[in-house]
Amino acid sequence: MTSLADKIADYCQEKGLRNSFRRVQVAGLLERATEPVSAEELWILLRQEEFQMSIGAVYVALAWLVEAGFARKIPGHDRTFRYALPA
C-alpha cells in the first residue's frame, strides 16, 4: 500500500509542483488522526512534535491538501472547520 506521503510526492511530480515538507507533515498528522481535527489542533500537535510552523502555514497546507483531494474540509457546528482524509 502506498503511503500518503508517497501519493503526495507522485502528485507533485505529475503536476510539476514542489513537494513541500510542511504539506507532508500536516498530511501525516491527518493520517494518524482518529477523528476530524481543526487547523488549530493540528498546529498544536505539530508544535508538540517540535515542528516550527505558523498557524497560517497549517491553513495553507490544509487548503492545498483539500484542493488536491488528499483531505476533506468538514464544517463544524461551532463555526470551526475540521479536516480529515477522504472517506
Backbone bond lengths (Angstrom), bond angles and torsions (degrees), N, CA, C in turn:
res aa  C-N    CA-C-N  psi(-1)  N-CA   C-N-CA  omega(-1)  CA-C   N-CA-C  phi
1 M - - - 1.452 - - 1.536 109.17 -
2 T 1.301 116.35 134.48 1.459 121.94 -178.41 1.523 109.97 -80.04
3 S 1.326 116.74 134.74 1.464 120.51 179.49 1.523 109.92 -73.84
4 L 1.321 115.33 160.68 1.457 120.85 178.27 1.526 110.34 -61.91
5 A 1.323 117.42 -39.52 1.470 120.94 178.11 1.529 110.71 -60.06
6 D 1.329 117.00 -40.23 1.465 120.78 178.26 1.525 111.12 -67.20
7 K 1.330 116.81 -39.57 1.467 120.77 178.38 1.529 110.62 -63.46
8 I 1.324 116.16 -41.19 1.467 120.34 178.42 1.526 109.86 -65.09
9 A 1.330 117.21 -43.24 1.471 121.21 178.82 1.525 110.68 -61.03
10 D 1.328 116.87 -44.17 1.467 120.87 178.76 1.526 111.01 -63.03
11 Y 1.333 116.39 -43.31 1.466 121.67 179.48 1.532 110.00 -60.55
12 C 1.315 116.71 -46.81 1.467 120.96 -179.47 1.524 111.04 -62.43
13 Q 1.318 116.36 -41.62 1.462 120.07 179.58 1.527 110.47 -63.94
14 E 1.338 117.13 -43.96 1.465 121.20 179.56 1.522 111.91 -62.25
15 K 1.331 116.57 -37.48 1.467 121.66 -176.36 1.524 112.81 -91.40
16 G 1.321 117.40 -3.52 1.455 120.87 -178.71 1.521 112.94 71.01
17 L 1.325 116.29 32.81 1.463 122.06 -178.99 1.521 110.54 -104.87
18 R 1.316 115.07 158.11 1.462 120.59 175.22 1.529 108.41 -77.62
19 N 1.311 116.87 134.18 1.462 121.00 177.64 1.527 108.19 -84.85
20 S 1.313 116.55 109.58 1.458 122.65 -174.28 1.526 111.78 -85.54
21 F 1.325 115.13 130.22 1.465 121.31 176.52 1.528 110.33 -59.30
22 R 1.330 117.06 -37.98 1.464 120.92 -178.84 1.522 111.65 -64.89
23 R 1.322 116.76 -42.20 1.474 119.56 177.70 1.524 110.22 -59.56
24 V 1.318 115.27 -44.44 1.466 120.31 -177.96 1.526 110.48 -64.55
25 Q 1.328 117.80 -39.35 1.466 120.65 178.66 1.524 111.06 -64.51
26 V 1.325 116.94 -45.41 1.467 120.72 179.07 1.527 109.61 -64.26
27 A 1.318 117.41 -43.50 1.463 121.11 178.55 1.526 111.14 -61.72
28 G 1.324 116.73 -38.60 1.464 120.51 178.46 1.517 112.20 -61.85
29 L 1.327 116.44 -39.47 1.469 119.52 177.07 1.523 110.84 -67.52
30 L 1.324 117.05 -39.87 1.468 119.65 176.82 1.526 110.50 -62.07
31 E 1.313 115.42 -38.26 1.467 121.00 -179.70 1.528 110.99 -63.92
32 R 1.322 117.01 -34.84 1.469 121.10 -179.12 1.525 113.27 -85.90
33 A 1.321 117.45 -16.42 1.467 120.88 -176.81 1.528 110.47 -67.72
34 T 1.318 115.41 140.50 1.465 120.40 179.58 1.521 112.10 -92.50
35 E 1.329 116.37 -10.03 1.467 121.81 177.42 1.525 107.86 -151.60
36 P 1.337 117.59 162.76 1.464 119.71 179.06 1.530 111.61 -56.78
37 V 1.332 116.01 141.97 1.462 121.93 -176.99 1.526 110.17 -127.61
38 S 1.322 115.68 154.21 1.465 121.19 178.01 1.528 109.62 -84.40
39 A 1.311 115.45 165.10 1.466 120.42 176.91 1.524 110.16 -60.86
40 E 1.320 116.41 -40.02 1.466 119.66 -179.93 1.528 111.29 -64.43
41 E 1.330 116.97 -40.73 1.469 120.08 177.80 1.529 110.41 -62.73
42 L 1.330 116.58 -41.21 1.465 120.03 177.26 1.524 110.95 -63.10
43 W 1.327 116.45 -42.33 1.463 121.34 179.74 1.530 110.68 -60.65
44 I 1.335 116.43 -42.99 1.466 120.78 178.78 1.531 110.22 -63.77
45 L 1.331 116.88 -43.64 1.469 120.39 178.16 1.531 111.28 -61.65
46 L 1.321 116.81 -41.44 1.466 120.45 177.87 1.519 110.99 -60.93
47 R 1.312 116.74 -43.32 1.465 120.67 -179.68 1.529 110.62 -66.52
48 Q 1.343 117.07 -36.49 1.461 120.36 177.30 1.526 111.15 -64.34
49 E 1.328 115.99 -30.90 1.468 120.72 177.46 1.529 111.40 -89.33
50 E 1.328 115.95 10.07 1.457 124.56 175.49 1.524 114.21 65.71
51 F 1.341 116.53 32.24 1.457 121.34 170.91 1.515 107.40 -94.51
52 Q 1.316 116.61 122.87 1.459 121.46 179.52 1.524 108.87 -86.31
53 M 1.323 115.39 105.42 1.453 121.36 -179.40 1.518 107.71 -147.03
54 S 1.317 116.99 136.31 1.461 120.01 178.36 1.525 110.00 -76.12
55 I 1.315 115.82 159.26 1.467 120.13 176.58 1.528 109.67 -61.39
56 G 1.332 116.55 -34.50 1.466 120.46 177.44 1.515 112.00 -62.01
57 A 1.328 116.67 -40.59 1.466 121.00 178.22 1.526 111.04 -65.43
58 V 1.329 116.58 -34.05 1.470 120.44 176.66 1.525 109.29 -64.29
59 Y 1.337 116.73 -45.38 1.468 120.31 178.68 1.529 111.70 -62.23
60 V 1.320 117.13 -40.45 1.467 120.89 178.75 1.531 110.02 -63.77
61 A 1.320 117.06 -45.10 1.469 121.11 178.89 1.525 110.79 -62.45
62 L 1.328 116.89 -43.14 1.464 120.38 179.37 1.524 111.33 -63.93
63 A 1.327 117.12 -42.69 1.471 120.62 179.09 1.528 110.24 -60.13
64 W 1.332 116.30 -42.65 1.459 119.95 178.55 1.530 110.75 -64.60
65 L 1.326 117.06 -44.99 1.468 120.88 -179.54 1.526 111.39 -61.61
66 V 1.327 117.02 -39.22 1.470 120.97 177.98 1.527 109.58 -66.70
67 E 1.325 116.75 -48.67 1.465 121.14 -178.29 1.529 111.90 -60.74
68 A 1.322 116.64 -37.14 1.466 121.44 -179.05 1.530 112.43 -81.65
69 G 1.330 117.37 -7.01 1.464 120.73 177.60 1.520 115.17 88.63
70 F 1.327 117.35 11.15 1.460 120.71 179.89 1.526 112.88 -90.01
71 A 1.317 117.11 -11.96 1.467 121.78 179.41 1.521 108.26 -146.16
72 R 1.315 114.87 162.74 1.467 119.30 174.80 1.517 109.10 -124.20
73 K 1.320 114.59 148.78 1.461 123.17 -177.85 1.521 107.48 -105.49
74 I 1.332 115.85 122.60 1.460 121.68 -173.49 1.525 108.98 -116.45
75 P 1.345 117.80 118.91 1.470 118.65 177.94 1.525 110.31 -67.75
76 G 1.319 115.96 136.97 1.461 121.20 178.92 1.511 111.50 -103.38
77 H 1.303 115.99 163.69 1.462 121.20 -179.77 1.520 111.72 -72.25
78 D 1.312 117.79 -17.16 1.465 121.99 -178.19 1.535 111.88 -100.07
79 R 1.332 116.93 22.08 1.468 124.46 -179.68 1.524 112.45 63.76
80 T 1.313 116.41 20.97 1.457 122.42 176.01 1.520 107.95 -113.88
81 F 1.316 116.29 130.35 1.457 119.35 176.15 1.520 109.53 -80.18
82 R 1.311 114.79 146.74 1.452 122.01 175.83 1.528 106.69 -119.08
83 Y 1.301 115.10 155.93 1.460 120.83 -175.21 1.524 109.60 -127.94
84 A 1.328 114.79 145.41 1.464 121.31 179.33 1.520 108.46 -154.07
85 L 1.305 115.97 166.90 1.455 120.08 173.35 1.520 108.76 -71.16
86 P 1.332 118.09 152.74 1.471 119.77 177.75 1.523 110.73 -59.16
87 A 1.310 115.09 146.92 1.474 120.34 -178.92 1.506 111.73 -70.25
